[in-house]
Amino acid sequence: MNIDIKEFLKLDFDNINIIDIRNTFDYRRGHISGSINIPSNYLIYNFSKYLDKNRTYYIYCNSGISSLNLVNKLNSFGYNTISIDGGYNKYLLEK
């Protein structure tokens, strides 16, 4: 499942869970306001440590490809995750 960046930007960032799966270096250089950084290699192997099946998570990477692949896997395990189309690069163009 994914969401268009324009629709995502209409959401109240204070009331949603946003996860940046890029590496820590990229996250520190810039990220979506309100997001937390959980690099994909941590999240994929420890998803039950970081995620609650009763919550919805918006997940992004640089381009939206890695986050979409991860979202598909997490959703197959019963988590409610949504990939942000175009990732951080698209966010920078649209914000």
C-alpha positions, 0 to 999 in steps of 0.5 A: 500500500502506498500514498501519494506525496500530495495526499501525505502532506495533507495529514496532521504530522503530529498525529501519525507515525512516520518512519524513515528507513534510510541510514542514520547519516542521510536522516541527520542531513534532513528528514520529514518533520516528526519522523523517527529513524529506523534503518531498514536493516534494523526494522526488517529483522526486528519489526515486532520490537518497533511496530504495533499491529494496532497502529498505522505507520507511514514509511519512506526511503529516498525514492519510495522503492525500498519503502514499498518493498518493506511495506509489502513484507510488513503488511504480509505479517499483519502490520498496517504500513503505508509507503510514501510514494517518491520518498524523501526526494519527492517530499523535498520537491513538494513541501 
